[in-house]
Amino acid sequence: MKGLRAMVCVLAVVPVLLVGPDAFAKTIQWKMASAWPSGTQIQWAAEFFADTVNQLSAGRFEIKSYPGGKLIGPLEVFEAARMGTIDVAHASPAYWIGKIPAGALFGYLPFGMDPVPYLTWMYDGEGLDLYQELYAQYGFGYTAPCGILPPEDLAWSNKPIKSMEDFKGLKFRTSGYWGEILTEAGASVVMLPAGEIYEALQRNVIDAGEFSIPSMDETLAFHEIAKHLLVPGIHQPSTILDILVSKKSWEALPADLQEIVKIAAQVTTLRMLTNSISKDIGALESFKDKGIDINYLDPQIQKNLYQKAVTLLDAKAAKDPYFSKVWESQKTFRARYNAYDSLMTPQYE
């Protein structure tokens, strides 16, 4: 009888030894809340990131993605990730300019860099170190760029905007530093949530407004109630999105899964850019087919507004040493990139 018992014990242990110690380990599950509305291109990036992590980890690690308002409010994700209420937030540094004025330099900046030079500065210049410094005081476990948008539409309006005079008295929906620049140009700036822009244009509560890239503006159907579209997106040539990971969640994650998070964030950044451009091409073609009047803002007006932007940003840099450090780094890199670009970009069309 003793021999039989011993054999049973051995047989019971063998399957465990054969499949290995991790075979019955539980899947690590994270909750990620974003600042983005469901169904938008920016929420697409959050979901792409989560899906990429899930696939690369082969079932060991699962991130469940929630759009803004589903789990917590869109503007609550920063504190929720910092306090560990959620594992990770997906948002943009520019959302926090109230507490971090330099956030706009890493989010969306009027007359900032286009995506290619921006990402070159970020990944192969001083950008990433300066970006980490942005969040250092808040005690996150890990932060990283996780998505970038190409240039936005400058304005949807009920009347054409073709001169600096046309900005004076214009009731314009926008936000951030661009709002300060337009105020300096004589516009009356109004801040509205994305979901209220359509009705405000329709009822002439505002004369003009901007929200995002052509494909997202198409989703919001602005072309149904505003027949004039102004480009290019000088107020937002590129928009960085990012992830903010709870310190507790990050430190509990095995090193190989931490690497998967890092890789997935970079993959998301690239794929969001190409996917957005592809969708924007189709959206602009659709606007033309629908008879939308698409106007390219006079370059001289762009130069005029650019000078206002530089004056504003220099003034902010004078009051904030960290802002100044980032702003100077970007200006230095941009000058070097422009010299490269002038030599290496063909001009045959």
C-alpha positions in Angstrom: 0.0 0.0 0.0 2.9 2.3 0.8 4.3 1.7 -2.7 1.0 2.6 -4.3 0.7 5.8 -2.4 4.2 6.8 -3.4 3.5 6.1 -7.0 0.3 8.2 -6.9 2.3 11.1 -5.4 4.9 10.9 -8.1 2.3 10.8 -10.9 0.6 13.8 -9.4 3.8 15.8 -9.5 5.0 14.8 -13.0 2.5 17.0 -15.0 3.5 20.1 -13.1 7.2 19.4 -13.7 6.6 18.8 -17.4 4.6 22.0 -18.1 6.9 24.3 -16.1 6.5 26.6 -13.1 4.7 29.4 -15.0 2.1 27.3 -16.7 -0.6 28.1 -14.1 0.4 31.7 -13.4 -2.4 34.1 -13.5 -2.6 36.7 -16.3 -1.5 40.1 -15.1 -4.4 42.5 -15.8 -4.3 46.3 -16.0 -7.0 48.9 -16.3 -6.2 51.8 -18.6 -8.4 54.9 -18.8 -7.9 57.5 -21.5 -8.9 61.1 -21.9 -10.5 60.4 -25.3 -14.1 60.0 -26.5 -15.0 56.6 -27.7 -14.8 56.0 -31.5 -12.2 58.8 -32.2 -8.8 58.4 -33.7 -7.1 59.3 -30.4 -9.0 56.5 -28.7 -7.9 54.2 -31.5 -4.3 54.8 -30.4 -5.1 53.8 -26.8 -6.8 50.6 -28.0 -4.0 49.8 -30.4 -1.5 50.1 -27.6 -3.5 47.8 -25.3 -4.0 45.3 -28.1 -0.2 45.3 -29.0 0.7 44.6 -25.3 -1.8 41.8 -25.2 -0.5 40.2 -28.3 3.2 40.6 -27.6 2.8 39.1 -24.1 1.2 35.9 -25.5 -1.5 36.0 -22.9 0.6 36.8 -19.8 -0.4 40.4 -19.7 -3.7 42.0 -20.5 -4.5 45.7 -20.6 -8.2 46.6 -20.7 -8.8 50.0 -22.3 -11.6 52.4 -21.3 -12.4 55.6 -23.2 -12.9 58.9 -21.3 -15.8 58.9 -19.0 -16.4 55.1 -19.0 -14.3 54.4 -15.9 -13.4 57.9 -14.8 -13.6 61.4 -16.2 -11.2 62.4 -19.0 -9.4 65.0 -16.9 -9.1 62.7 -13.9 -6.8 60.1 -15.5 -3.6 61.9 -14.4 -4.3 61.7 -10.7 -5.9 58.3 -11.0 -2.7 56.8 -12.4 -0.5 58.7 -10.0 -2.5 57.5 -7.0 -2.8 53.9 -8.4 -6.6 54.0 -8.8 -5.9 52.8 -12.3 -2.8 51.1 -13.7 -2.2 53.4 -16.6 -3.6 56.6 -18.2 -3.5 57.5 -21.9 -3.6 61.2 -22.5 -1.4 64.1 -23.7 1.1 66.2 -21.8 -0.7 69.3 -23.1 -3.8 68.4 -21.0 -1.9 69.3 -17.9 -0.6 72.8 -18.8 -2.6 74.2 -15.8 -0.2 72.4 -13.4 2.7 71.9 -15.9 3.0 74.9 -18.2 5.7 73.2 -20.3 3.4 70.3 -21.1 2.3 72.0 -24.3 5.9 71.7 -25.5 5.5 68.0 -25.4 1.8 67.9 -26.5 0.6 70.4 -29.0 2.5 73.6 -29.7 1.5 76.4 -32.1 4.1 76.5 -34.9 5.8 73.5 -33.3 7.6 70.8 -35.3 6.1 68.4 -37.8 5.9 64.8 -36.7 9.2 63.6 -38.3 11.5 66.3 -36.7 9.5 66.1 -33.5 10.0 62.4 -33.1 13.7 62.7 -34.1 14.2 65.2 -31.4 12.2 63.1 -29.0 13.9 59.7 -29.6 17.4 60.6 -30.8 17.9 64.1 -29.4 17.3 65.7 -26.0 13.6 65.2 -26.1 13.1 62.0 -24.2 15.3 63.0 -21.2 13.5 66.4 -21.0 10.1 64.6 -21.3 11.0 62.3 -18.3 12.0 65.4 -16.3 8.5 66.8 -17.0 6.8 64.1 -14.9 9.7 63.4 -12.5 8.1 65.2 -9.5 4.9 63.2 -9.7 6.2 59.8 -8.9 4.9 57.8 -11.8 6.4 54.3 -12.4 6.9 54.9 -16.1 5.9 57.6 -18.7 6.4 57.5 -22.5 5.1 59.0 -25.7 2.4 56.7 -27.1 1.0 58.1 -30.3 1.4 61.2 -32.4 -1.1 63.0 -34.7 -0.2 64.8 -37.9 -1.3 68.4 -38.5 -4.8 69.4 -37.6 -7.4 71.4 -39.5 -7.0 75.1 -38.6 -10.6 76.1 -38.5 -14.1 75.3 -39.6 -16.1 78.5 -40.1 -19.3 80.0 -41.4 -17.4 82.6 -43.3 -14.0 82.6 -45.0 -10.9 83.7 -43.1 -8.4 85.2 -45.5 -6.8 88.1 -43.7 -5.6 89.2 -40.3 -8.7 91.5 -40.2 -10.9 88.5 -40.4 -9.7 87.3 -37.0 -10.8 90.5 -35.3 -14.0 89.9 -33.3 -14.2 86.3 -34.5 -15.8 84.1 -32.0 -13.4 81.2 -32.2 -13.5 77.8 -30.3 -10.0 76.7 -29.4 -7.8 76.1 -26.4 -4.3 76.4 -24.9 -1.6 78.7 -26.1 -3.2 79.1 -29.5 -6.2 80.7 -27.7 -3.8 83.3 -26.3 -2.3 84.0 -29.7 -5.7 84.4 -31.3 -6.8 86.7 -28.5 -3.7 88.8 -29.3 -4.8 88.9 -32.9 -8.2 90.2 -31.9 -10.4 87.1 -31.8 -12.9 86.3 -29.0 -11.8 82.9 -27.8 -14.4 80.4 -26.6 -13.6 77.0 -25.0 -16.1 74.3 -25.7 -16.0 70.4 -25.4 -15.8 68.6 -28.7 -19.3 67.4 -28.5 -20.7 71.0 -28.4 -18.8 72.4 -31.4 -21.3 71.1 -34.0 -24.3 72.8 -32.4 -22.4 76.0 -31.6 -21.4 76.4 -35.3 -24.9 75.4 -36.5 -26.6 78.0 -34.2 -23.9 80.7 -34.9 -22.9 80.8 -31.2 -19.4 80.7 -32.6 -18.1 81.9 -36.0 -15.3 79.3 -36.2 -13.8 76.4 -34.4 -11.1 73.7 -34.5 -10.9 70.3 -32.9 -8.5 67.9 -34.6 -7.3 66.2 -37.8 -9.5 65.9 -40.9 -10.6 62.4 -40.2 -11.7 63.1 -36.7 -13.5 66.3 -37.8 -15.2 64.2 -40.4 -16.4 61.8 -37.7 -17.8 64.8 -35.9 -19.6 65.9 -39.1 -18.4 69.5 -39.0 -18.7 69.5 -42.8 -22.5 69.3 -42.5 -22.8 72.7 -40.8 -19.7 74.7 -41.8 -18.8 75.2 -45.5 -15.4 76.8 -45.1 -12.3 74.8 -44.0 -9.0 76.6 -43.2 -5.7 74.8 -43.4 -2.8 74.2 -42.6 -2.8 73.4 -38.8 -0.2 75.9 -37.8 -1.7 75.8 -34.2 -1.0 72.1 -34.0 1.5 70.7 -36.5 1.8 67.6 -34.4 0.3 66.3 -31.2 2.0 63.9 -28.8 0.0 61.4 -26.8 1.4 59.5 -23.9 1.0 56.9 -21.2 1.4 57.5 -17.4 1.9 54.3 -15.5 1.2 53.9 -11.7 4.4 53.4 -9.7 3.0 50.4 -7.9 1.8 48.7 -11.1 5.1 49.3 -12.9 7.3 48.0 -10.1 5.2 44.8 -9.8 5.6 44.1 -13.6 8.3 41.6 -14.6 11.3 43.1 -16.5 10.4 41.4 -19.8 6.8 42.7 -19.7 8.1 46.2 -18.9 10.1 45.9 -22.2 6.9 44.9 -24.0 5.2 48.1 -22.7 8.1 50.2 -23.9 8.1 48.6 -27.4 4.3 48.8 -27.7 4.4 52.5 -26.9 6.9 53.2 -29.7 5.0 50.9 -32.2 1.7 52.8 -31.3 3.4 56.1 -32.0 4.5 55.1 -35.5 1.2 53.3 -36.4 -0.9 56.2 -35.2 0.9 58.6 -37.4 0.6 56.5 -40.6 -2.9 55.4 -39.9 -4.0 59.0 -39.2 -2.4 60.3 -42.4 -4.1 57.6 -44.5 -7.5 58.4 -43.0 -6.9 62.2 -43.4 -6.1 61.8 -47.1 -9.5 60.2 -47.6 -11.3 62.8 -45.4 -9.9 65.8 -47.3 -10.9 64.1 -50.6 -14.4 63.6 -49.2 -14.7 67.3 -48.1 -13.8 68.4 -51.7 -16.4 66.0 -53.1 -19.0 67.5 -50.8 -18.2 71.0 -52.0 -16.4 72.3 -48.9 -14.4 75.5 -49.6 -10.9 74.5 -48.5 -8.6 77.6 -48.1 -4.8 77.6 -47.5 -4.0 80.5 -45.1 -1.8 83.1 -46.7 1.8 82.5 -45.8 2.3 86.1 -44.8 -0.5 85.8 -42.3 1.2 82.6 -41.0 4.4 84.5 -40.5 2.5 87.3 -38.7 0.9 84.7 -36.3 4.3 82.9 -35.9 5.9 86.1 -34.6 3.0 86.4 -32.0 3.6 82.8 -31.0 7.4 83.3 -30.5 6.7 86.4 -28.4 4.3 84.5 -26.2 6.5 81.4 -25.8 9.6 83.5 -25.1 7.6 85.4 -22.4 6.6 82.1 -20.8 10.2 80.8 -21.0 11.4 83.9 -19.1 9.3 82.9 -16.1 10.0 79.2 -16.0 13.5 77.8 -16.2 12.4 74.3 -17.2 10.1 75.7 -19.9 13.1 77.7 -21.1 15.3 74.7 -21.2 12.9 72.7 -23.3 12.0 75.6 -25.6 15.7 76.4 -26.3 16.4 72.7 -27.0 13.6 72.6 -29.5 14.7 75.8 -31.2 18.3 74.5 -31.5 17.3 71.2 -32.9 14.8 72.7 -35.3 17.5 75.0 -36.8 19.7 72.0 -37.3 16.9 69.9 -38.8 15.9 72.8 -41.2 19.4 73.0 -42.5 19.4 69.2 -43.1 15.9 69.4 -44.7 16.9 72.2 -47.1 19.6 70.0 -48.5 18.0 66.6 -48.4 14.4 67.2 -49.5 13.8 67.2 -53.2 11.9 70.1 -54.8 10.8 69.0 -58.2 7.0 69.4 -58.0 
